[in-house]
Amino acid sequence: MSNTYTPQEWNRMTIRAGGKRIEYWINGIKVMDYIDEGLKASREGNIGFQLHDGTVMQVAYKNIRVRELNKK
């Protein structure tokens, strides 16, 4: 992810969650595409933001948008 994430700069993160699938992009590069087949997998709930790698850090957010996915 060293070429994807830029420390000390604003980074654009996009998350799409629909049904069992979660997709995640950093600065336009898809870094995760996961399908949760677990019987207890959540299909609805709260949205939370977190970042932790064990070091002391400052986290800031701007221009957060939540949009409903088009239903198929």
Secondary structure, 3 states (H helix, E strand, C coil): CCCCCCCCCCCCEEEEEECCEEEEEECCEEEEEEECCCCCCCCCCCCCCCCCCCCCCCCCCCCCCCCCCCCC
